C-alpha cells in the first residue's frame, strides 16, 4: 500500500508540474497569443499524462485523480473484493498532497514565487464544461480498463485530456486534486480559490454521470475493479 500511495503522490505531483510548468513556459514563449499558449499547454499535458500512466500504472493503477479513485471504490461495492474507505481516503490524500507539491515545484523551476491565483473560472459555462470533461474521462477510463492494453489506455487518456482542453470551456481540469493544486500558482494554469469548490462539485456530478453511463453501456463493469486506469502488476502490489 505504501508503494501505491507513493506512486499516486508522485504521479499526481508530476502531472501538476507538467500542467503548471508548461503553462508558465507557454506564457513566456508566446506572450501575445493565448491560443498558442493553450496549444503548448495541452500538448505537453497530453504527452506527460500518457507517460506517467505508463510509468506508474503498474504500481498503483495510475489514478492520479480523486474522482477516478471514488468511482473505482463505488464500483467495488457491486462486486467481490470491495475496497475500504480507508484506502480511498489514503489515495485521495496522496493525490492532493502530491498535486500541491507539484505546483510549488513548477514555481521553483521557473523562478515564480508561490501565490494564490486570481484567475476566476466559475461561470455556468465553465461548470458545464467540467461536468462534460469529467463524465467523458470516467467513461473512457473504465471502458478501456476492460477492453484494451496499458499502452492504448495511456495514449487514449492523454489524447482525451489534450482534446478536452479545446472542446470544453473550462479547459478540462476534470480532477479535484489538480484543481486544488492550481490554486497555488498565479499563472496561466491557475484557478482562483473561490472557483475551486464549484469546480469540484461539477467534477463530482460529472463523475456520477460517467459512472451511470458506464453501468448502462458496460453492465459487467464491476468485474474490472482494480484495473483502472491500469491494472497494477502483482509483483508491485503484494
Residue pairs with C-beta under 8 A, 6 or more apart in sequence:
1 87
1 90
3 59
3 60
3 236
3 237
4 59
4 60
4 61
4 91
4 232
4 237
5 60
5 90
5 91
5 94
6 59
6 94
7 56
7 59
7 60
7 62
8 56
8 60
8 63
8 64
8 91
8 94
8 95
8 98
9 94
9 95
9 97
9 98
9 101
10 56
10 98
11 52
11 55
11 56
11 60
11 62
11 64
11 98
12 64
12 65
12 94
12 95
12 96
12 98
12 99
12 102
12 177
12 178
12 181
13 98
13 99
13 101
13 102
13 105
14 48
14 52
14 102
15 45
15 48
15 49
15 52
15 64
15 99
15 102
15 178
16 98
16 99
16 100
16 102
16 103
16 106
16 177
16 178
16 181
16 182
17 102
17 103
17 105
17 106
17 109
18 44
18 45
18 48
18 49
18 52
19 41
19 44
19 45
19 48
19 178
19 182
19 189
20 102
20 103
20 106
20 107
20 181
20 182
20 185
20 187
20 189
20 190
21 44
21 106
21 109
21 110
22 40
22 41
22 44
22 45
22 48
23 37
23 41
23 185
23 187
23 188
23 189
24 106
24 110
24 112
24 185
24 187
24 188
24 189
25 40
25 44
25 110
26 36
26 37
26 38
26 40
26 41
26 188
27 37
27 187
27 188
29 40
30 36
30 37
30 40
37 188
38 165
38 166
38 171
41 165
41 188
41 189
42 161
42 162
42 165
42 166
42 171
43 162
45 158
45 161
45 162
45 165
46 158
46 159
46 161
46 162
47 158
48 158
49 64
49 154
49 157
49 158
49 161
50 154
50 155
50 157
50 158
50 159
51 154
52 62
52 64
53 62
53 64
53 150
53 153
53 154
53 157
53 158
53 229
53 230
54 150
54 151
54 154
56 62
57 150
57 153
57 154
57 229
57 230
57 231
57 232
58 150
58 230
58 231
58 232
58 233
58 236
59 232
59 233
59 236
59 237
60 91
60 232
61 72
61 226
61 227
61 228
61 229
61 230
61 231
61 232
62 154
62 229
62 230
63 69
63 72
63 91
63 95
63 228
63 229
64 95
64 175
64 177
64 229
65 95
65 137
65 174
65 175
65 176
65 177
65 178
66 91
66 92
66 95
66 96
66 175
66 176
66 177
67 134
67 137
67 138
67 174
67 175
67 176
67 203
67 204
67 206
67 207
68 137
68 138
68 141
68 228
68 229
69 88
69 91
69 92
69 95
70 88
70 92
70 204
70 207
71 138
71 142
71 207
71 210
71 211
71 214
71 228
72 83
72 225
72 226
72 228
73 83
73 85
73 87
73 88
74 211
75 142
75 211
75 221
75 222
75 224
75 225
76 82
76 83
76 222
76 225
76 226
78 222
79 222
79 223
79 225
81 225
81 226
83 225
92 177
95 177
96 176
96 177
96 180
96 181
98 177
99 177
99 178
99 180
99 181
100 180
100 181
100 184
102 181
103 181
103 182
103 183
103 184
103 185
104 114
104 184
106 112
106 185
107 113
107 114
107 184
107 185
112 185
112 187
114 184
114 185
115 184
115 185
115 186
116 183
116 184
116 186
116 192
116 193
117 182
117 183
117 184
117 185
117 186
117 187
117 190
117 191
117 192
117 193
118 186
118 190
118 192
119 186
119 190
119 191
119 192
119 195
120 192
120 194
120 195
121 170
121 191
121 192
121 195
121 199
122 194
122 195
122 198
122 199
123 169
125 169
125 170
126 169
126 170
126 195
126 199
127 170
127 198
127 199
127 201
127 202
128 169
128 202
129 168
129 169
129 170
129 171
129 172
130 168
130 170
130 172
130 173
130 174
130 199
130 202
130 203
130 206
131 202
131 203
131 205
131 206
131 209
132 168
132 206
133 164
133 168
133 170
133 172
133 173
133 174
133 206
134 174
134 175
134 202
134 203
134 204
134 205
134 206
134 207
134 209
134 210
135 206
135 207
135 209
135 210
135 213
136 160
136 164
136 210
137 157
137 160
137 161
137 164
137 172
137 174
137 206
137 210
138 206
138 207
138 210
138 211
138 214
139 210
139 213
139 214
139 217
140 156
140 157
140 160
141 153
141 157
141 228
141 229
142 210
142 214
142 218
142 221
142 224
142 228
143 214
143 217
143 218
144 152
144 153
144 156
144 157
145 153
145 224
145 227
145 228
145 229
145 230
145 231
146 218
146 220
146 221
146 223
146 224
146 227
148 156
150 230
150 231
153 229
153 230
154 229
154 230
157 229
161 172
161 174
164 171
164 172
164 174
165 171
165 172
170 199
173 179
173 182
173 191
173 199
173 203
174 203
174 206
175 203
176 199
176 200
176 203
176 204
179 191
179 196
179 199
179 200
179 203
180 196
180 200
182 189
182 190
182 191
183 190
183 191
183 192
183 193
183 196
184 190
191 199
214 221
215 221
226 232
